[in-house]
C-alpha cells in the first residue's frame, strides 16, 4: 500500500495517461465526434500480485519471475468529455468508475539489478465499468450511449497489448541514488552502421508502408542477392530520417542522425525497406526498435528485443557515452542491424543539463533556493540563427524558406531567404509562459501559388536559467531532412530596467527612432502598388510618418523621439486610402532595452502578418548625462519651436485654400504634413523639457560644489 500510493500510482498514471490520450484521438466510438481526457488517476487501491505464489524460470541467460496479476478496483478516477456525433447532439461526461485487469505478469531483472523489465505473458482479461452524465450530479444509464463501454475496453486492451505484452516490455529503473530530477527532454545521436544476412521478400506488387503483406503463396524467397537495394528509416515520434540506398544482403550505411526526445523516455523505430528496380516504389521488409529511459541517478538505460525474445540491455552511466547494439529484425527469419547510440544531453525542469559527462549547475546551486525558478517578469529571447539541408521543391529545385515561431499567444516570423541552407540571425522576444509550454516551430518555403510546409518541430522551454543561453540544432519533423539552429535565453525584465538606472522613467532618457525606408512591401492596391506610411505606438503615445504614394519601396527618412520609459515600441505599416479605411501591410516590434547608451543600432526588421516586406530603422537610447552637449547653446530649440509654429500657421492657411478649391488629393497630403508638424512640435517640447531638466541638474550640482567649498564648511570639517 505504501509503495503504490507514494510512487507507483502517480508514475504509472502519468505513463498510461499519455498513451491513452494519443490513442483516444484515433480510436473512438462512431457516436462520438470528439473525445477529451479530463482526469486520469489510478487511485489508492493497489493490484494483488502472486496470490498463487511466484516461480522463477530461465530463458537462455535471462532469469524471469512469473506471478499472477489481479487488479479489481472501484477507486480509480478517469473522466472523459465526449462531443456526440449525429444524430445525437451535445456533450456528455464519461466516467470510468471501476476497472478489472487479470493476467500473468513477467518480471525480468537486468543490468545487475539496476532495472527491471515487466510485461504480460499474453493480453490480460479486462473489464471496465462506465457511467454517463451531463456534467453535474446527474448520471445516465449506460444504454444512453451504446458502444462506448466496449470501445473503452478495446482501447485499453489495445494500449496494453502494444506496449507491455510479450515481447513488448516496459522498464522500471532501480537506481542506488535518486537525484530527484525531472528530465523533460533530450538529444540523442543515432548512427546506423550496417545490416547483415538480409533476405529478399518475394511478393507480387508493392507492399504497403510499415505493413507487411504476404505473397499469394505465403512464403519468403531466401535468396541473398547482391543486387538487392535497401534503405533504413529511423523514426522517433514525429521525427523520421532515411539512410541512403545500398546494395547487397549486408549493406553498409554509416549514417548519423540528430534526434530529439520530448520526454524522459522514447522509442526509436528502425524500418527496413527494399527498393524496386525502377526506384519509384519500395517494399516494407522488417523492423526493430530500441527503447530509451532516463534513470534517476543521471544515467540512461537502453533495451530491445533480442533473438528468441531474449533481452538486450545497455547502460550509459553518463551523457556522451557511446552504446553499440546488434538487433534482430522482427518480421523476417534472418537479418541483424548494428547501431550506435550517444545520448548527448538530458534537459531538466530546473534548467540544468547533463552534457557529455559535464553537469551544468541547476538553479538551486546558482541561487540557493528552489529548483523551480520564478518566471515572473521574464522574457524569452529566441534567435533563429540558420538552417541546413532544408527540402527544396521537386520540380524547380528551389527553396525559399522562412520560419514561424509560436510560444503562448506570441507569433513571430522570419524573413524569407532563397537558399536550402539559410542564414537568418533574427532575434525575437516572447513573454515567458508558466507551465510545460512548448515553442512550436513551423518552416515554410515561399512559393507563388501558395507556401509549402517543409517541416515542423517543438522544443520545451521549461526551466530556462537566466544568464545561460542554449544553442541547439533542432531537426524538423514530418520531413526527411532539415535542421534549424536556435539560440534561446531567458531575460528578467526588471533587471534590464534596473540596469538603466536613473534614466528609466526620470524624463532624462530619450529613444530616438529614425524610420529610414522599407522594401519589398506587399501591394495593397489593385494596381499593384501601395501608399505606405508608418504608425508608431510607444506605450500610450502614437506617431506617424508622411505617406509615400504609389511605391513598394518607400523612403521616409523621418526622425521621432520618445521619453525612455521602457514601453513596447511597435511599428505598424499602413496603406493610405483617402476614401476607404486604411489597411495593414505589416507590423513589427523594435527591441531597444538592451542597447548600449548613446550608440545607434542600424537594422532591417522583417514585417509580421504578411508574406514579405522589411523596414529599415536606426534607433538610439540617448542618455543626457553622458552626452557632450550640455547646454542650450548647442541646439537653439526655442528658435526651432517658433519656426514650427510659423509652419503650422502656414499649413492651416493652405488647408483653408484647398478646401475652398475642392482639391481632395492635395487636401490629404496637406493634412499629413500638418500632422507631421504636430509631431515635430511635440518632439521639440520633449527636448525642451529634457534640456530644462538637464540645466536644473547642473545648477543643483554647482550649488552643491559652492556649499562644499564655503569657509563654514571648511571650519566644520577641520573641527
C-alpha positions in Angstrom: 0.0 0.0 0.0 2.8 2.4 0.9 4.8 1.9 -2.3 1.7 2.1 -4.5 0.4 5.4 -3.1 3.8 7.1 -2.9 5.3 6.1 -6.2 3.8 3.6 -8.5 0.3 5.0 -8.6 1.2 8.6 -9.8 4.0 7.4 -12.1 2.0 4.7 -13.8 -0.9 7.1 -14.1 1.3 9.6 -15.9 2.7 6.9 -18.3 -0.7 5.5 -19.2 -2.3 8.9 -19.4 0.0 10.0 -22.3 -0.6 6.7 -24.1 -4.4 6.8 -23.6 -4.5 10.5 -24.8 -2.8 9.6 -28.0 -4.9 6.6 -28.7 -8.2 8.4 -27.9 -7.7 10.6 -30.9 -7.6 7.6 -33.3 -9.9 5.1 -31.6 -13.3 6.3 -30.6 -16.9 5.1 -30.9 -18.8 6.1 -34.0 -21.3 8.1 -32.0 -18.5 10.2 -30.5 -17.2 13.0 -32.7 -14.5 14.2 -30.4 -13.3 13.0 -27.0 -11.0 14.6 -24.4 -9.4 13.2 -21.3 -10.2 15.4 -18.3 -8.9 13.4 -15.4 -6.8 10.3 -15.0 -5.9 8.7 -11.7 -5.3 5.1 -10.8 -6.5 5.6 -7.3 -5.2 4.2 -4.0 -6.1 0.5 -4.3 -3.1 -1.5 -5.5 -3.2 -4.7 -7.5 -2.8 -8.1 -6.0 0.4 -9.8 -7.1 1.3 -13.5 -6.8 -1.8 -14.7 -4.9 -1.0 -18.3 -6.1 2.7 -17.8 -5.4 5.7 -16.9 -7.7 8.1 -19.0 -9.7 11.4 -18.4 -11.4 12.3 -19.6 -14.9 15.4 -19.3 -17.1 15.4 -18.4 -20.8 18.9 -18.6 -22.1 20.9 -16.4 -19.7 17.9 -14.4 -18.6 16.2 -15.1 -15.2 12.4 -14.4 -15.3 9.9 -14.2 -12.4 6.3 -15.3 -13.2 3.4 -14.2 -11.0 -0.3 -13.6 -11.2 -1.7 -10.1 -11.6 -5.2 -9.2 -10.4 -6.4 -5.7 -10.1 -10.0 -5.1 -9.2 -10.7 -1.6 -8.1 -13.5 1.0 -8.0 -11.2 3.7 -6.5 -10.0 5.0 -9.8 -10.9 8.4 -11.3 -10.9 8.5 -15.1 -13.2 11.2 -16.7 -13.7 11.8 -20.4 -15.6 14.6 -22.1 -17.3 13.5 -25.4 -18.8 15.6 -28.1 -21.5 13.4 -29.6 -21.9 12.9 -33.4 -25.2 13.0 -35.3 -28.0 12.1 -34.7 -27.0 12.7 -31.1 -26.0 16.2 -30.2 -24.4 17.9 -27.3 -21.7 16.7 -24.9 -21.6 14.0 -22.2 -19.1 13.1 -19.5 -17.9 9.5 -19.5 -16.7 8.3 -16.1 -14.8 5.1 -15.7 -15.7 4.1 -12.2 -14.3 0.5 -12.0 -11.6 -1.5 -13.6 -10.6 -5.2 -13.5 -7.4 -6.4 -15.1 -6.3 -10.0 -14.7 -3.4 -11.8 -16.2 0.1 -13.3 -15.7 3.0 -11.0 -15.3 6.7 -11.4 -16.1 9.4 -9.6 -14.2 13.0 -9.6 -15.7 15.8 -8.0 -13.7 18.5 -6.5 -16.0 21.8 -4.7 -15.7 22.8 -6.4 -12.4 19.6 -5.3 -10.7 19.7 -1.6 -11.8 16.4 -2.0 -13.6 13.5 -4.4 -14.2 11.5 -5.1 -17.3 7.9 -6.0 -16.9 5.2 -7.4 -19.3 2.2 -9.6 -19.5 2.6 -13.1 -20.9 -0.5 -12.6 -23.1 -3.2 -10.0 -23.4 -4.9 -9.8 -20.0 -8.6 -10.0 -19.3 -10.1 -6.5 -19.0 -13.5 -5.2 -17.7 -14.4 -1.6 -17.5 -17.3 0.0 -15.6 -18.7 3.1 -17.2 -21.2 5.8 -16.1 -22.5 8.7 -18.1 -23.5 12.2 -17.1 -24.1 15.7 -18.5 -21.6 17.4 -16.2 -23.5 17.7 -12.9 -24.5 15.1 -10.4 -27.0 13.6 -12.9 -26.0 10.1 -14.1 -27.4 8.4 -17.1 -27.6 4.6 -17.7 -25.0 3.1 -20.0 -27.7 2.4 -22.6 -27.8 6.1 -23.3 -24.5 5.8 -25.2 -24.3 2.4 -26.8 -20.9 1.0 -27.7 -18.9 3.4 -25.6 -18.1 0.8 -22.9 -16.9 -1.8 -25.4 -14.9 0.9 -27.2 -13.1 1.8 -24.0 -12.4 -1.9 -23.3 -10.9 -2.2 -26.7 -8.9 1.0 -26.3 -7.4 -0.2 -23.0 -6.8 -3.7 -24.3 -5.0 -2.4 -27.5 -2.9 0.0 -25.5 -1.7 -2.7 -23.1 -1.2 -5.2 -25.9 1.0 -2.8 -27.9 3.1 -1.6 -25.0 3.5 -4.3 -22.4 2.5 -7.8 -23.7 5.3 -10.1 -24.6 7.7 -9.4 -26.2 6.9 -5.7 -25.6 8.3 -4.7 -22.3 8.4 -1.6 -20.1 11.2 -0.6 -17.9 11.3 0.5 -14.2 14.8 1.6 -13.0 16.0 0.8 -9.5 19.0 3.2 -9.1 21.0 3.2 -5.9 20.8 7.0 -5.9 17.8 9.2 -6.7 18.7 12.7 -7.6 15.0 13.6 -7.8 15.4 15.5 -11.1 12.7 15.6 -13.7 14.0 15.0 -17.2 11.8 16.8 -19.8 13.8 16.1 -23.0 17.0 15.0 -24.5 19.1 14.8 -27.7 20.3 11.5 -29.0 22.6 10.8 -31.9 21.7 7.6 -33.8 24.4 6.1 -36.1 23.1 3.3 -38.4 26.1 1.2 -39.1 25.1 -1.8 -41.2 22.8 -4.8 -41.6 23.7 -8.4 -42.3 22.1 -11.6 -43.5 19.1 -9.9 -45.1 16.6 -12.0 -47.0 14.6 -10.8 -50.0 10.8 -10.9 -49.6 9.0 -12.4 -52.6 5.7 -10.6 -53.2 3.6 -9.6 -56.1 3.2 -5.9 -56.2 4.4 -3.3 -53.8 3.9 -3.8 -50.1 2.2 -1.2 -48.1 4.4 1.0 -45.9 5.1 -0.4 -42.5 2.6 -3.2 -43.0 4.0 -6.5 -44.3 1.6 -8.4 -46.5 2.2 -12.0 -47.5 2.6 -13.1 -51.1 0.0 -15.2 -52.8 1.9 -18.4 -52.0 2.7 -17.1 -48.5 6.4 -17.7 -48.4 9.7 -15.7 -48.4 12.3 -16.2 -51.0 15.5 -16.6 -49.0 17.8 -15.6 -51.9 20.7 -13.5 -51.0 21.0 -11.1 -53.9 24.0 -8.8 -54.3 21.7 -6.5 -56.4 19.2 -6.1 -53.6 18.6 -2.4 -52.9 17.7 -1.4 -49.3 17.5 1.6 -47.1 16.6 2.1 -43.4 14.1 4.6 -42.0 14.8 5.8 -38.4 11.7 7.1 -36.5 11.4 8.8 -33.1 7.9 10.2 -32.5 7.1 12.5 -35.5 10.7 12.7 -36.5 11.9 10.4 -39.4 15.2 10.2 -41.2 16.4 7.9 -44.0 19.7 6.4 -44.9 21.0 6.3 -48.5 20.2 3.2 -50.6 22.8 0.4 -50.5 23.2 -2.9 -52.4 23.6 -6.4 -51.2 22.4 -8.6 -48.3 24.8 -6.9 -45.9 24.5 -3.1 -46.7 26.8 -0.6 -45.0 25.2 2.7 -44.3 27.3 4.6 -41.7 24.6 7.4 -41.4 24.3 9.6 -38.3 21.1 11.4 -37.3 20.4 14.0 -34.7 17.1 13.1 -32.9 15.1 14.8 -30.2 13.3 13.3 -27.2 10.4 15.3 -25.8 10.1 13.4 -22.6 12.2 11.3 -20.2 11.8 8.2 -22.5 11.3 7.3 -26.1 11.2 4.5 -28.7 13.5 4.6 -31.7 12.0 2.5 -34.6 14.1 1.2 -37.4 12.1 0.2 -40.6 13.9 -1.7 -43.4 12.7 -1.2 -47.0 13.6 -2.7 -50.3 13.6 -0.6 -53.4 12.1 -1.8 -56.7 14.3 -2.0 -59.8 13.0 1.3 -61.2 13.5 3.1 -57.8 10.0 4.6 -57.7 8.3 2.1 -55.2 9.6 0.4 -52.2 8.6 -2.7 -50.2 8.5 -2.9 -46.4 10.7 -5.8 -45.2 11.1 -5.7 -41.4 11.6 -3.5 -38.4 13.1 -3.4 -34.9 13.2 -0.9 -32.1 15.3 0.4 -29.2 13.7 2.0 -26.1 15.4 4.7 -24.0 14.7 5.8 -20.5 16.3 8.3 -18.1 17.2 6.8 -14.8 17.1 8.8 -11.5 20.8 8.5 -10.9 21.6 10.6 -14.1 22.3 7.5 -16.2 20.4 6.2 -19.3 19.0 2.7 -20.0 18.6 1.3 -23.5 16.8 -2.0 -24.1 15.5 -4.0 -27.0 14.1 -7.5 -28.0 16.9 -10.0 -28.8 16.7 -13.2 -30.8 14.1 -15.7 -29.5 12.5 -12.9 -27.4 15.6 -12.5 -25.2 16.7 -9.2 -23.6 19.3 -6.8 -24.9 20.1 -4.1 -22.4 22.8 -1.5 -22.2 23.5 1.2 -19.6 25.2 4.6 -20.2 26.4 6.0 -16.9 26.9 9.5 -18.3 25.9 11.6 -21.3 28.2 11.2 -24.3 29.0 7.5 -23.7 28.6 5.5 -26.9 26.4 2.4 -26.8 26.5 -0.2 -29.6 23.7 -2.7 -30.0 23.1 -5.5 -32.5 19.4 -6.1 -33.0 17.5 -8.9 -34.8 14.9 -7.7 -37.3 11.3 -8.6 -36.5 9.3 -10.0 -39.4 12.0 -11.9 -41.3 13.7 -15.1 -40.5 17.1 -13.7 -40.6 18.8 -10.3 -40.5 20.5 -8.1 -37.9 21.0 -4.4 -37.6 24.1 -2.8 -35.9 23.6 0.7 -34.5 25.5 3.0 -32.1 23.7 5.5 -29.8 25.0 8.5 -28.0 22.7 10.3 -25.5 24.2 13.8 -26.0 22.2 15.7 -23.5 19.3 15.5 -20.9 17.4 18.6 -20.1 15.7 19.0 -16.7 12.8 21.0 -15.4 15.1 23.0 -13.1 17.0 24.4 -16.1 20.1 22.2 -15.6 21.6 20.0 -18.3 23.7 16.9 -18.5 26.1 17.3 -21.4 29.0 15.0 -22.3 29.6 14.0 -18.7 29.6 17.7 -17.6 26.7 18.6 -15.3 25.7 22.3 -15.7 24.6 23.6 -12.3 20.9 23.8 -11.6 19.0 26.9 -10.3 19.5 25.6 -6.8 23.3 25.8 -6.9 23.1 29.3 -8.5 20.6 30.9 -6.2 20.5 28.6 -3.2 16.7 28.3 -3.5 14.1 26.1 -5.1 15.0 24.1 -8.3 12.0 25.7 -10.0 12.9 29.3 -10.8 10.3 32.0 -10.7 9.2 33.1 -14.2 7.5 36.3 -13.2 8.6 39.3 -15.2 10.8 37.3 -17.6 11.2 37.4 -21.4 12.5 34.7 -23.6 14.8 35.8 -26.4 14.9 33.4 -29.3 17.3 33.9 -32.2 16.7 31.9 -35.4 20.3 31.6 -36.5 20.4 29.3 -39.5 19.2 26.2 -41.2 20.7 23.4 -43.2 19.6 20.7 -45.6 16.1 22.1 -46.0 13.8 20.4 -48.5 13.6 22.0 -52.0 10.7 21.7 -54.4 11.0 18.6 -56.6 10.2 20.4 -59.9 12.1 23.6 -59.6 14.7 22.5 -57.1 14.4 25.9 -55.3 13.9 26.5 -51.6 12.7 29.9 -50.2 12.5 29.2 -46.5 11.1 31.2 -43.7 10.2 30.2 -40.1 7.2 30.9 -37.9 7.6 30.7 -34.1 4.7 30.3 -31.7 5.0 30.5 -28.0 2.0 31.0 -25.8 0.0 33.7 -27.6 3.0 35.2 -29.3 3.6 34.6 -33.0 6.7 35.7 -34.9 8.1 35.2 -38.5 11.5 35.4 -40.0 12.2 37.0 -43.4 12.5 34.8 -46.5 15.9 33.6 -47.6 16.5 32.0 -51.0 18.7 29.1 -50.0 18.3 25.5 -48.6 21.0 26.5 -46.1 19.7 29.9 -45.0 21.3 32.3 -42.6 18.8 34.5 -40.7 20.3 35.6 -37.3 17.0 37.2 -36.4 16.1 37.7 -32.7 12.6 37.6 -31.3 11.2 38.3 -27.8 8.3 36.5 -26.1 6.8 36.7 -22.7 7.6 33.6 -20.7 4.7 31.3 -20.2 4.2 29.3 -17.0 3.8 25.6 -17.2 5.1 22.9 -19.6 4.7 25.1 -22.7 6.5 24.2 -25.9 7.9 26.5 -28.5 6.3 25.5 -31.8 8.3 25.9 -34.9 7.0 25.7 -38.5 9.2 26.1 -41.6 7.7 27.0 -45.0 9.0 27.6 -48.5 7.5 30.7 -50.0 6.0 30.0 -53.5 3.9 32.0 -55.9 0.9 29.7 -55.8 1.0 29.1 -52.0 3.6 28.4 -49.4 4.7 24.8 -48.9 5.3 23.3 -45.4 8.9 21.9 -45.2 8.8 20.7 -41.7 7.9 21.5 -38.1 9.3 20.9 -34.6 8.8 21.7 -31.0 11.1 22.3 -28.1 10.4 22.6 -24.3 11.2 25.9 -22.8 10.6 24.7 -19.2 13.3 25.5 -16.7 15.3 28.2 -18.6 18.1 29.7 -16.5 18.9 33.4 -16.7 22.3 34.1 -18.0 22.7 30.7 -19.6 21.9 30.7 -23.4 21.0 27.5 -25.1 22.5 26.9 -28.6 20.7 23.9 -30.2 20.2 22.3 -33.6 16.6 21.1 -33.9 15.7 18.5 -36.5 12.5 19.2 -38.4 9.7 16.6 -38.1 7.3 15.2 -40.7 10.1 15.5 -43.4 13.1 13.5 -44.3 15.8 16.2 -43.8 16.3 19.7 -42.4 17.5 21.2 -39.2 17.3 24.7 -37.6 19.7 26.3 -35.2 18.2 28.3 -32.4 19.7 30.3 -29.5 17.4 30.6 -26.5 17.9 32.8 -23.4 15.6 33.9 -20.6 15.9 37.6 -19.5 14.4 39.1 -16.4 12.8 42.4 -17.5 13.1 44.0 -14.0 16.9 43.5 -14.2 17.0 45.1 -17.6 15.1 48.2 -16.4 17.2 48.4 -13.3 20.4 48.4 -15.3 19.4 51.7 -16.9 19.5 53.4 -13.5 18.0 56.9 -13.3 17.4 57.2 -17.0 14.3 55.0 -16.8 11.1 56.9 -16.0 13.1 60.0 -14.9 12.5 62.1 -18.1 16.2 62.3 -18.8 16.4 59.4 -21.3 15.2 59.6 -24.9 14.5 57.0 -27.6 15.4 58.3 -31.0 13.9 56.4 -33.8 14.8 57.1 -37.4 12.4 55.5 -39.9 14.6 55.3 -43.0 12.9 53.2 -45.6 11.1 49.9 -46.4 11.5 47.4 -49.2 9.5 44.6 -50.9 6.2 45.6 -49.3 3.0 43.8 -50.3 0.8 45.5 -52.8 -2.5 46.7 -51.2 -4.0 48.4 -54.3 -5.4 46.7 -57.4 -2.8 48.5 -59.5 0.0 46.5 -57.7 1.3 49.3 -55.5 0.7 50.8 -52.1 0.7 54.2 -50.4 2.7 53.3 -47.3 3.2 55.2 -44.1 4.2 54.0 -40.6 2.2 54.5 -37.4 4.4 54.2 -34.3 3.0 53.1 -31.0 5.1 53.7 -27.9 3.1 53.0 -24.7 0.2 55.4 -24.9 2.0 57.7 -27.4 1.2 57.4 -31.1 3.2 59.0 -34.0 3.1 58.6 -37.8 5.2 59.3 -40.8 4.3 61.0 -44.0 2.6 59.0 -46.8 4.7 57.8 -49.8 2.4 57.3 -52.7 2.5 54.5 -55.3 5.6 52.6 -54.1 6.5 49.3 -52.6 10.0 50.6 -51.6 9.2 53.9 -49.7 11.9 56.2 -48.2 10.7 58.3 -45.3 14.0 59.4 -43.5 11.9 60.7 -40.6 13.1 61.0 -37.0 10.8 60.5 -34.0 11.7 60.8 -30.3 10.1 59.3 -27.2 10.8 59.5 -23.4 12.7 56.4 -22.4 10.2 54.7 -20.0 10.6 51.1 -21.2 7.3 50.9 -23.1 6.9 48.5 -26.0 7.8 50.1 -29.4 5.6 48.9 -32.2 5.7 49.8 -35.9 2.5 49.4 -38.0 3.0 49.9 -41.7 -0.3 51.0 -43.3 -1.6 51.6 -46.8 -3.1 55.1 -47.0 -6.6 55.4 -48.6 -8.4 58.7 -48.7 -11.8 57.1 -49.2 -11.7 53.7 -47.7 -10.3 52.6 -44.3 -6.6 52.1 -44.2 -5.3 48.5 -44.5 -2.3 46.9 -42.7 0.7 45.8 -44.8 2.7 44.5 -41.9 3.9 45.3 -38.4 6.9 44.6 -36.1 8.2 45.2 -32.6 11.5 47.1 -32.1 13.8 45.8 -29.3 15.7 48.6 -27.7 16.0 47.7 -24.0 19.5 46.1 -24.3 21.0 48.8 -26.5 24.2 50.5 -25.1 23.6 54.2 -24.2 24.2 56.7 -27.0 25.1 54.1 -29.6 23.0 53.9 -32.7 21.7 50.5 -33.9 21.0 50.2 -37.6 18.9 47.2 -38.7 16.4 45.8 -41.1 13.3 44.2 -39.4 11.0 41.8 -41.3 7.3 42.6 -41.1 4.9 40.2 -39.4 1.5 39.2 -40.6 2.4 39.5 -44.2 4.3 37.3 -46.7 7.1 39.7 -47.3 8.4 43.2 -46.5 11.1 44.7 -44.3 11.6 48.1 -42.7 14.9 49.8 -42.2 15.3 51.7 -38.9 18.0 53.4 -36.8 17.4 53.6 -33.1 19.4 55.2 -30.3 18.9 55.2 -26.5 20.1 58.8 -25.6 21.2 59.3 -22.0 21.7 63.1 -21.5 24.2 62.7 -18.6 26.6 61.1 -21.0 26.1 63.4 -23.9 28.8 66.0 -24.7 26.0 68.5 -25.5 25.3 70.1 -22.1 23.8 73.5 -22.7 21.0 75.1 -24.6 23.5 76.9 -26.9 24.3 73.7 -28.7 20.8 73.4 -30.1 18.6 76.5 -30.5 15.4 74.7 -29.5 13.5 77.9 -28.8 14.1 79.2 -32.3 13.1 75.8 -33.7 9.9 75.9 -31.7 8.9 79.3 -33.2 9.8 78.1 -36.7 7.4 75.1 -36.3 4.6 77.3 -35.0 5.0 79.5 -38.1 4.9 76.5 -40.4 1.8 75.2 -38.7 0.1 78.6 -39.3 1.1 78.4 -43.0 -0.3 74.9 -43.3 -3.6 75.8 -41.8 -3.9 78.7 -44.3 -3.0 76.3 -47.2 -5.7 73.8 -45.9 -8.4 76.5 -46.0 -7.5 77.3 -49.6 -7.6 73.6 -50.6 -11.0 73.2 -49.0 -12.4 76.1 -51.0 -10.9 74.7 -54.2 -12.2 71.1 -53.5 -8.7 69.6 -54.1 -9.2 66.2 -52.3 -5.7 64.7 -53.1 -3.9 67.9 -52.2 -6.0 68.1 -49.0 -4.9 64.6 -48.0 -1.2 65.5 -48.5 -1.6 68.8 -46.6 -3.3 67.0 -43.6 -0.4 64.5 -43.5 2.1 67.4 -43.5 0.2 69.2 -40.8 0.1 66.1 -38.6 3.9 65.6 -39.1 4.4 69.2 -38.0 2.4 68.5 -34.9 4.6 65.6 -34.1 7.7 67.7 -34.7 6.3 70.3 -32.2 5.7 67.6 -29.6 9.2 66.2 -30.1 10.6 69.7 -29.7 8.7 70.2 -26.5 10.1 67.0 -25.1 13.6 68.1 -26.0 13.0 71.5 -24.3 11.8 69.7 -21.1 14.8 67.5 -21.1 17.2 70.4 -21.6 15.4 72.2 -18.8 15.8 69.2 -16.5 19.5 69.0 -17.5 20.0 72.7 -16.7 18.4 72.3 -13.3 20.6 69.3 -12.5 23.7 71.4 -13.5 22.5 74.2 -11.2 22.0 71.8 -8.4 25.4 70.3 -8.8 27.0 73.8 -9.0 25.2 74.8 -5.8 26.4 71.7 -4.0 30.0 72.5 -5.1 29.7 76.1 -3.8 28.3 74.8 -0.5 31.1 72.3 0.0 33.8 74.9 -0.7 32.4 77.6 1.6 34.5 78.7 4.7 32.0 77.4 7.2 32.1 74.0 5.6 35.9 74.0 5.9 35.9 75.0 9.5 33.3 72.3 10.3 35.4 69.6 8.7 38.5 70.9 10.4 37.0 70.8 13.9 
